[in-house]
Amino acid sequence: MILFHHKFDFENRCLIEKMVIQAPFRFLTHFRDEACFIYFSEGRATINSARERVDIQPSDAVLLKCGTYFSELIRHRSGDRFEILVFHLYPEMLRNIYKNELPSTIERAKDNKLADKLVSSEIIKKYIDGLQFYFENPQLVNAEVLNLKVRELILLLLQSKNAESVASLFSDLFSPRDIRIQEIIDNHLFSPVSINDLAELANISVSTFTRMFQKLYNTTPANYIKERRLERAKHLLGVGSRTVSEIALETGFNDLAHFSRVFKSYYQVTPSEFRHSK
């Protein structure tokens, strides 16, 4: 549930927004022609991209490149309130800020990450705290102020340990990369995601995703993912000291009873029986 939402627009597009959300909450978003900087003042979350699954703690920030993401805001014993600040970074605005000349420190991307958690920084935290003044006094905000705040954010990030992440984001923002179905599958084999989620991350319909997948793997997405997860679970049951419940969660099964049924159907023994046989 969204408890509070306030935003500042720049040239009729949302540039900075602040949200207070009550967990549990799940949302899907597609940044077709923009990147995004998100700062979590409160709350724990998980952000899924086509390439990774990023766990977020309070005071963490993340950079999201152009792409599709879904986020899970998780209720936790310390609270279920989330306070999130979002910067939308549009190529045309960044070109205008830098007058068609990107900062000299930004050259080309050095990594393939789409969702990149940033190194914690007291400077960034203080910058975010300073923005609260403008949300409390929105009448003072104009295009010039917004332009300056975006420039300030980027300069702070470039002078921090996050410079390489920002360079990668800029590079991809102006030269987007294609995401292959194989990447999406490989990066989310053991995440509790559905076929619908995977199709969304690929930015195609479920039917198209399934058709392309079957052409690549000669089986359905559901069968392939189930078999890979069970193979991983079988390996983990034979080594280490993880509980059956922990292994179920680690291999993408949210429900222990469902995991046990699927495992027995596939291997003719329950996970516990398999473990005891070793």
N, C-alpha and C positions, 0 to 999 in steps of 0.2 A: 504494500500500500504506500502510495506517495503522500507524505504528510505536508511537504512544503516544496515549492518549485518557483524559482525566480531566475530570470535570464536577462542578459544584455545582448541586443541585436546590433550587428554591424552590416550596413548595406542590405537590410532586410533578411539577414541570415543570423541564426543564433551563434554567438561567438563565445560567450562565457555563461555558464549556468550553474546554479547551486541547487541541490536536491537533498531533502531529508526523507528517508525511506524506512519503512518498518518491515523487517524480515519476518518470515521468508518471502523472498521476492525473486523472480526470474524474468529477465528481459532479453530480447533479441534486437540487435541493431546492425545496420549495414552502412559503413562509411564508404560510399561509392567514390567520392572525389575529394576526400578530406582525410586528415589524420587527427589524432585526438590525444590530449593529455588529461589524465584523470587522477585526482588526488583524493584519497580516502581519509577524511578526518576521523571518522568513527566507523567501526564495523569490520567484519571479516567477510571476504568474498572469494569467488573463483571466477576467473575470466577465461573463456575458451575461444581460441582462434583456430584457423585451419592447421596451424603448425604446433601449437602448444596449449598447455593448460597452466595458468598462472594463479597461484594462491596469494591473496592479498591480506595484509594485516593493517590495523590502524596506523596512520601516518605514512603508509606506503603510497607511491605514485606509479603510474604505468603509462607508457606511450603505446598507442595503437596506430598502426599504419592502415592505409586503405584496405578494407576487407570487411568480412562479416564476423560478428562476435555474438556469443550469448554469455550472459553472466548470471551467476547464482549468488544471491545475497543470503548468507547463512545465519540463522538464529544461533546464538551462542550464549552460554550461561552468564557471560559478563554483560549481556544485553542484546537487543535485537534492533537497535536504532543505527541507521547509517547516515552519515553526512558526507556528501560527495560534491566535489567541485570539478567541473569539466571545461576544458578549453577545446574548441573546435578550430583546427588549423587548416585553412583553405589555401590551395596553391596560389590562387590569384591574389589573395590578401598578402601572403608572404612575399610574392614577387613585388607587390606594391611597397611593402615595408622596406625591402632591400633594393628597390628600384631595378628589378631584373638582374640583380647581381647578388648571389647567395654569399653568406659569410665565407671568408677564405678558408676557415677551418673545416668547411663542409665540402667534401669531394665526392666520394662514392661509397656506397654501402659496403660494409665489411661483414655483415651477418645476414642471416635469413629469417630472423625473428619477426613476427608480426605484432606480438604483444610482448613488450619488454619492460619488466619491472625495474624501476630506477633505484639506484643506491640512495639510501636515506640521507637526507641533508638538512641540517638545522637552518641553513639559509633558505631552502625551498619552503620549509615549514613557516618561517617568519614572513616570507613573501605571501604565502597563502593566508596567513593571519591578517596581513595588511589589506587583503582584498575584502575582508569582512566589512571594513569601513564603507566601501562602496555599495555593498548590499544593504547596509543600514542607511545609506544616504544616496539612493539611486538618482536623485535629481542632479547630482554632481557629475554623472557619467555622460560623456559625449564621445564622438568618433575619435577625437584626438587622444582622449584618455585611454580608450580601448586599444588603439594602435600602440601607444606607449607601453601598456601592460603586457601585450603579446611580445613586443620586442624585448622587454625586460625579462620575461620568463625564458625566452630562448637564450638570451645572453647568460643568464644565471645557469642554465643547464649546460651550455657550452663551456662554462668555466668550472664545472663540477666534474666528478668522476663519471658522469653520464654523457660526456661529449660524443663518444663513439655511437651511443644509441641514438642521439639526436642527429648525427651525421647520416646514419643509416635511414632514419625516418625521412629526412629531407630528400635523400637520394631516391627512395622508393616513391615518395610523394610526387616527384617530378618525372619518374620513370618507373611506373608500377610494374610489378612482376606477376606472372601468371601462377596460379596455384594448381597443382596436379592432384587428381583424386587419390593417387597413391600416397601422397604426402599427408592428406587429411586422414586417411585410414590408418596409416602407420603411427601418426601422432596421437590418435585417439582410441587405439585398440583397447586400452585398459581404463578408459574414462567412462563413467556412467552416462553415455550419450545415446540418443536414438538415431535411427536412420534418417528421420526428418531433420535432426540437428546437423548431421553430416552433410545432407543435401543443402541446407541453409548455409553452412560454412563454405560450400563449393559454389554457392550462389546460382544453383540450378534447381529444377523441380525434382521431386522424389522419383518420379518415373524416369526422368533423364539420368539421374544419378544411378539408379538401379540398372538401367540398360547399359550405361558406360562401364559400370562395375563388372557386370556379368561378361562383357566383352573382354575385359582385362584379366579377370580371375577365373572365368568359367564356372562360377557359382554365384549364389545370391549374397548380398552384403551380410544378411543376418546369419547365414550358415558360416561364412568365412570368419566373421567376428566371434561367433560362438566357439568355433573350433580353436581359434588362436587363444582365446581367453581360457578355455579349458586346458589347453596344452600348458599354458603358463601356470595355471592353478595346480595342475598335476606336478609340475616341477617344484613349485614352492612347498607343496605338501611333503615332498620327499627330502627337503633340506630345511635347515633353520628351525626356529622355535615359534614361528608365527601361529596364532590360533586360526582355526578354520574361518571364523568370522572376519579376521583381519585379512586373510587371503582372499576371501570373497570380495571385500571392498577394494582391495588392491588390484584385482583383475576385472573390475567393472561391474560386479554384481551387487546391487544395492540391497538385495533381500537374501538372507542366508538360506531360508527355506527353498527359494527358487534356485539358488546356486546348487544346493544339495540334490534337488530333483533333476536338474539338467546334467549334473556330473554323473549321477547314478544311471541316467538314461544313456549316457554316452559311454561310460566305462563299466557299467554293470555292478558297481560298488559305490557306496557313499564316500564322501571325502574322508570321514573319520575311519571307515573300514580300510580305505586305501592307505592312509597314514599308518595304521596299526600293522598293516601287512609288510611294512618296510623294516 
